[in-house]
Amino acid sequence: MKRLILTMTFFVFMSLSSVVVLASNTAVEYGVAISSDAEKIAYSVTADGETALIFIHGWSLDSRLWRNQISYFSEDYKVISMDLAGHGHSSFNRQEFTMLSFAHDIKAVIEKENLNSVILIGHSMGGGIIAEAAKLMPNKVIGIIGVDTSQNVAIELSQDDLDLMTKPFEDDFQRGMTAFVKESLPQEVEEELLYWVTADMASAPPAIAINQFRHYLGQYVSGEASRVYKSVNVPVVLVNARLWPTNSAENKKHIKDYSIYYIEDTGHFPMLEKPDEFNKTLMKAVKSIKGFVYCLTLKSHH
């Protein structure tokens, strides 16, 4: 059913995308990379740019999350949006959907496209994934940007906490996901957007989605979330909403180069809720990383 829904939506999305592409002169190509465990990773890529931006969706979503960003950022950058294994048009054969396994999905795309200067942009669960990817590829990734994620990388959860948070999805996945999305968006959100996000997230195979959820939040049980960030040696920028408070003071204890931008009056999906404002703020975050790298380059020549 997941594949049927996604296939039907894909054709509708492609027809809509073609209009956007023609209007913006943005040429989009599609590719498949093979991850370290043989999973097939579907992605889209725009024309060449000195630096590539790779957009990583969050839990139980897919690359369509970034549909409002492709054309905007393609004017200055090579833009890639991808479906992690177990999501969208990528394959679903993995047994355990760990953050490191997702990082290898990103690595597969980077190697397939032969990229050497990459900024990773990850939403929600994608925040933990891009940290793993930056640790995995220190010579390729020049910075990472988390979107409404990593509010406190050192927050401690118990196994009981994790079980309690997972229980609504295990008891009734559709009902649990519907409640999760509703709580992640403002009360005045457009009905169509609420439906779109709910339908997309709830269409995932429950066993796969729950496995991903447990691995994601399991980082905060084991303490791995903060340990990974301590190993990240590139700029880490957050673009967060205020729905859930961000503890920057705590984050700075674990992240070497940390900064944050806020998107006001949105929920967990600012790229869909306020795309124009989000794009401008995200561009500031991207340029801050580019500026940091430029300063390092100048220093290395003196």
MIFI-101888 format. One record per residue (C-alpha): residue number from 1; residue in three letters; x, y, z. Coordinates in nm, 3 decimals, decimal comma, padded with zeros to 5 digits. Layout:
% MIFI-101888
   seq   type      east     north        up
   NUM    Ala         X         Y         Z
...
***
This chain:
% MIFI-101888
   seq   type      east     north        up
     1    Met    00,000    00,000    00,000
     2    Lys    00,287    00,237    00,082
     3    Arg    00,437    00,184   -00,263
     4    Leu    00,098    00,221   -00,435
     5    Ile    00,031    00,551   -00,258
     6    Leu    00,381    00,679   -00,327
     7    Thr    00,373    00,570   -00,690
     8    Met    00,042    00,747   -00,753
     9    Thr    00,163    01,056   -00,568
    10    Phe    00,493    01,042   -00,755
    11    Phe    00,324    01,078   -01,093
    12    Val    00,111    01,367   -00,969
    13    Phe    00,416    01,527   -00,809
    14    Met    00,623    01,482   -01,125
    15    Ser    00,359    01,652   -01,336
    16    Leu    00,347    01,944   -01,094
    17    Ser    00,728    01,953   -01,069
    18    Ser    00,763    01,981   -01,445
    19    Val    00,574    02,309   -01,434
    20    Val    00,805    02,441   -01,160
    21    Val    01,113    02,323   -01,350
    22    Leu    01,006    02,493   -01,671
    23    Ala    00,922    02,813   -01,490
    24    Ser    01,255    02,833   -01,309
    25    Asn    01,480    02,679   -01,575
    26    Thr    01,595    02,428   -01,315
    27    Ala    01,693    02,100   -01,477
    28    Val    01,641    01,806   -01,243
    29    Glu    01,782    01,459   -01,304
    30    Tyr    01,714    01,139   -01,111
    31    Gly    01,959    00,876   -00,994
    32    Val    02,001    00,567   -00,778
    33    Ala    02,301    00,502   -00,552
    34    Ile    02,381    00,172   -00,379
    35    Ser    02,433    00,197   -00,003
    36    Ser    02,683   -00,010    00,198
    37    Asp    02,422   -00,282    00,262
    38    Ala    02,300   -00,291   -00,102
    39    Glu    01,991   -00,075   -00,040
    40    Lys    01,895    00,131   -00,346
    41    Ile    01,886    00,502   -00,265
    42    Ala    01,674    00,721   -00,493
    43    Tyr    01,768    01,086   -00,533
    44    Ser    01,725    01,393   -00,752
    45    Val    02,005    01,629   -00,854
    46    Thr    02,024    01,966   -01,026
    47    Ala    02,298    02,118   -01,242
    48    Asp    02,656    02,163   -01,132
    49    Gly    02,764    02,396   -00,855
    50    Glu    03,091    02,433   -00,667
    51    Thr    02,919    02,331   -00,342
    52    Ala    02,641    02,073   -00,316
    53    Leu    02,350    02,101   -00,074
    54    Ile    02,204    01,761    00,017
    55    Phe    01,858    01,774    00,174
    56    Ile    01,771    01,491    00,416
    57    His    01,409    01,438    00,520
    58    Gly    01,298    01,337    00,868
    59    Trp    01,131    01,031    01,013
    60    Ser    00,868    00,859    00,797
    61    Leu    00,882    01,130    00,529
    62    Asp    01,057    01,153    00,191
    63    Ser    01,236    01,395   -00,039
    64    Arg    00,910    01,570   -00,139
    65    Leu    00,942    01,752    00,194
    66    Trp    01,188    01,986    00,019
    67    Arg    00,981    02,061   -00,291
    68    Asn    00,980    02,434   -00,210
    69    Gln    01,359    02,452   -00,180
    70    Ile    01,490    02,288   -00,499
    71    Ser    01,452    02,578   -00,744
    72    Tyr    01,544    02,846   -00,492
    73    Phe    01,881    02,698   -00,400
    74    Ser    01,962    02,564   -00,746
    75    Glu    02,044    02,916   -00,861
    76    Asp    02,369    02,906   -00,662
    77    Tyr    02,428    02,544   -00,563
    78    Lys    02,409    02,188   -00,685
    79    Val    02,100    02,060   -00,503
    80    Ile    02,032    01,699   -00,414
    81    Ser    01,728    01,565   -00,235
    82    Met    01,719    01,197   -00,149
    83    Asp    01,501    00,926    00,001
    84    Leu    01,674    00,740    00,283
    85    Ala    01,640    00,362    00,285
    86    Gly    01,294    00,259    00,404
    87    His    01,143    00,584    00,275
    88    Gly    00,994    00,713   -00,049
    89    His    01,130    00,552   -00,365
    90    Ser    01,433    00,389   -00,202
    91    Ser    01,435    00,019   -00,113
    92    Phe    01,298   -00,123    00,213
    93    Asn    01,515   -00,431    00,279
    94    Arg    01,728   -00,313    00,572
    95    Gln    01,682   -00,500    00,898
    96    Glu    01,789   -00,225    01,140
    97    Phe    01,746    00,141    01,042
    98    Thr    02,024    00,299    01,247
    99    Met    02,145    00,656    01,213
   100    Leu    02,481    00,524    01,091
   101    Ser    02,313    00,313    00,822
   102    Phe    02,134    00,627    00,700
   103    Ala    02,468    00,812    00,699
   104    His    02,597    00,543    00,464
   105    Asp    02,301    00,619    00,234
   106    Ile    02,425    00,978    00,213
   107    Lys    02,781    00,859    00,155
   108    Ala    02,661    00,643   -00,135
   109    Val    02,502    00,945   -00,305
   110    Ile    02,808    01,164   -00,245
   111    Glu    03,034    00,899   -00,396
   112    Lys    02,799    00,835   -00,689
   113    Glu    02,798    01,207   -00,772
   114    Asn    03,172    01,243   -00,699
   115    Leu    03,119    01,539   -00,463
   116    Asn    03,398    01,702   -00,265
   117    Ser    03,231    02,002   -00,100
   118    Val    02,897    01,925    00,065
   119    Ile    02,664    02,095    00,311
   120    Leu    02,412    01,855    00,463
   121    Ile    02,067    01,982    00,560
   122    Gly    01,861    01,747    00,777
   123    His    01,511    01,781    00,922
   124    Ser    01,413    01,630    01,259
   125    Met    01,557    01,276    01,266
   126    Gly    01,779    01,397    00,982
   127    Gly    01,970    01,607    01,237
   128    Gly    02,116    01,297    01,398
   129    Ile    02,183    01,145    01,059
   130    Ile    02,380    01,439    00,919
   131    Ala    02,595    01,445    01,233
   132    Glu    02,681    01,079    01,170
   133    Ala    02,749    01,157    00,804
   134    Ala    02,981    01,448    00,890
   135    Lys    03,175    01,216    01,122
   136    Leu    03,182    00,950    00,849
   137    Met    03,304    01,186    00,574
   138    Pro    03,515    01,462    00,735
   139    Asn    03,690    01,543    00,407
   140    Lys    03,369    01,583    00,206
   141    Val    03,125    01,755    00,442
   142    Ile    03,208    02,122    00,510
   143    Gly    02,910    02,194    00,735
   144    Ile    02,575    02,064    00,856
   145    Ile    02,242    02,241    00,908
   146    Gly    01,971    02,089    01,124
   147    Val    01,611    02,197    01,069
   148    Asp    01,391    02,190    01,381
   149    Thr    01,611    01,927    01,540
   150    Ser    01,879    01,873    01,805
   151    Gln    01,700    02,095    02,057
   152    Asn    01,922    01,939    02,323
   153    Val    02,174    01,683    02,199
   154    Ala    02,251    01,575    02,556
   155    Ile    01,898    01,518    02,682
   156    Glu    01,876    01,188    02,868
   157    Leu    01,597    00,938    02,810
   158    Ser    01,546    00,609    02,990
   159    Gln    01,440    00,289    02,818
   160    Asp    01,103    00,331    02,988
   161    Asp    01,073    00,678    02,837
   162    Leu    01,145    00,538    02,492
   163    Asp    00,893    00,256    02,534
   164    Leu    00,628    00,504    02,649
   165    Met    00,692    00,733    02,350
   166    Thr    00,677    00,441    02,108
   167    Lys    00,362    00,280    02,253
   168    Pro    00,102    00,497    02,067
   169    Phe    00,254    00,394    01,731
   170    Glu    00,274    00,028    01,830
   171    Asp   -00,086    00,024    01,959
   172    Asp   -00,240    00,198    01,656
   173    Phe    00,008    00,334    01,403
   174    Gln   -00,241    00,542    01,204
   175    Arg   -00,396    00,700    01,513
   176    Gly   -00,055    00,756    01,673
   177    Met    00,087    00,923    01,364
   178    Thr   -00,222    01,141    01,318
   179    Ala   -00,187    01,266    01,675
   180    Phe    00,189    01,320    01,634
   181    Val    00,149    01,536    01,323
   182    Lys   -00,136    01,736    01,473
   183    Glu    00,076    01,816    01,780
   184    Ser    00,370    01,913    01,556
   185    Leu    00,181    02,186    01,371
   186    Pro    00,006    02,506    01,488
   187    Gln   -00,369    02,487    01,552
   188    Glu   -00,435    02,733    01,269
   189    Val   -00,240    02,531    01,010
   190    Glu   -00,399    02,492    00,667
   191    Glu   -00,612    02,179    00,647
   192    Glu   -00,449    02,069    00,321
   193    Leu   -00,100    02,084    00,471
   194    Leu   -00,210    01,892    00,780
   195    Tyr   -00,361    01,624    00,556
   196    Trp   -00,056    01,606    00,328
   197    Val    00,195    01,556    00,611
   198    Thr   -00,030    01,313    00,798
   199    Ala   -00,099    01,104    00,488
   200    Asp    00,270    01,089    00,398
   201    Met    00,393    00,992    00,745
   202    Ala    00,109    00,748    00,817
   203    Ser    00,155    00,563    00,487
   204    Ala    00,486    00,410    00,601
   205    Pro    00,506    00,038    00,687
   206    Pro    00,451    00,048    01,066
   207    Ala    00,721   -00,204    01,159
   208    Ile    00,985   -00,016    00,958
   209    Ala    00,879    00,327    01,088
   210    Ile    00,880    00,205    01,451
   211    Asn    01,225    00,051    01,405
   212    Gln    01,354    00,387    01,278
   213    Phe    01,186    00,575    01,564
   214    Arg    01,343    00,350    01,827
   215    His    01,690    00,386    01,675
   216    Tyr    01,652    00,763    01,649
   217    Leu    01,544    00,821    02,008
   218    Gly    01,764    00,535    02,126
   219    Gln    02,059    00,772    02,077
   220    Tyr    01,930    00,968    02,375
   221    Val    01,906    00,655    02,588
   222    Ser    02,263    00,548    02,510
   223    Gly    02,409    00,901    02,502
   224    Glu    02,530    00,846    02,147
   225    Ala    02,362    01,166    02,024
   226    Ser    02,598    01,397    02,212
   227    Arg    02,902    01,172    02,154
   228    Val    02,852    01,191    01,777
   229    Tyr    02,835    01,570    01,783
   230    Lys    03,158    01,587    01,984
   231    Ser    03,326    01,415    01,688
   232    Val    03,194    01,668    01,435
   233    Asn    03,465    01,918    01,341
   234    Val    03,268    02,132    01,093
   235    Pro    03,021    02,417    01,163
   236    Val    02,684    02,301    01,299
   237    Val    02,396    02,541    01,236
   238    Leu    02,037    02,494    01,350
   239    Val    01,731    02,650    01,186
   240    Asn    01,467    02,581    01,448
   241    Ala    01,109    02,669    01,524
   242    Arg    01,007    02,758    01,880
   243    Leu    00,745    02,484    01,914
   244    Trp    00,992    02,288    02,128
   245    Pro    01,251    02,495    02,319
   246    Thr    01,614    02,472    02,204
   247    Asn    01,875    02,453    02,480
   248    Ser    02,167    02,626    02,308
   249    Ala    02,369    02,651    02,629
   250    Glu    02,367    02,272    02,660
   251    Asn    02,431    02,220    02,289
   252    Lys    02,741    02,441    02,302
   253    Lys    02,894    02,205    02,559
   254    His    02,896    01,924    02,302
   255    Ile    02,925    02,100    01,965
   256    Lys    03,254    02,272    01,875
   257    Asp    03,117    02,531    01,631
   258    Tyr    02,749    02,596    01,701
   259    Ser    02,504    02,864    01,588
   260    Ile    02,128    02,891    01,551
   261    Tyr    01,865    03,080    01,350
   262    Tyr    01,496    03,080    01,444
   263    Ile    01,186    03,061    01,228
   264    Glu    00,903    03,238    01,408
   265    Asp    00,540    03,126    01,427
   266    Thr    00,574    02,783    01,267
   267    Gly    00,555    02,426    01,382
   268    His    00,782    02,133    01,304
   269    Phe    00,765    02,177    00,924
   270    Pro    00,879    02,535    00,849
   271    Met    00,988    02,444    00,495
   272    Leu    00,622    02,369    00,418
   273    Glu    00,451    02,620    00,646
   274    Lys    00,650    02,933    00,554
   275    Pro    00,866    02,833    00,256
   276    Asp    00,972    03,185    00,150
   277    Glu    01,080    03,289    00,497
   278    Phe    01,242    02,951    00,556
   279    Asn    01,440    02,971    00,231
   280    Lys    01,583    03,312    00,319
   281    Thr    01,681    03,198    00,667
   282    Leu    01,829    02,874    00,540
   283    Met    02,031    03,070    00,284
   284    Lys    02,179    03,275    00,570
   285    Ala    02,278    02,950    00,741
   286    Val    02,436    02,817    00,423
   287    Lys    02,630    03,138    00,366
   288    Ser    02,754    03,138    00,725
   289    Ile    02,915    02,797    00,660
   290    Lys    03,058    02,914    00,328
   291    Gly    03,203    03,220    00,505
   292    Phe    03,361    03,002    00,773
   293    Val    03,523    02,781    00,510
   294    Tyr    03,647    03,085    00,318
   295    Cys    03,813    03,226    00,632
   296    Leu    03,982    02,891    00,695
   297    Thr    04,109    02,888    00,339
   298    Leu    04,256    03,238    00,376
   299    Lys    04,430    03,139    00,699
   300    Ser    04,578    02,828    00,539
   301    His    04,741    03,044    00,269
   302    His    04,914    03,269    00,523
***
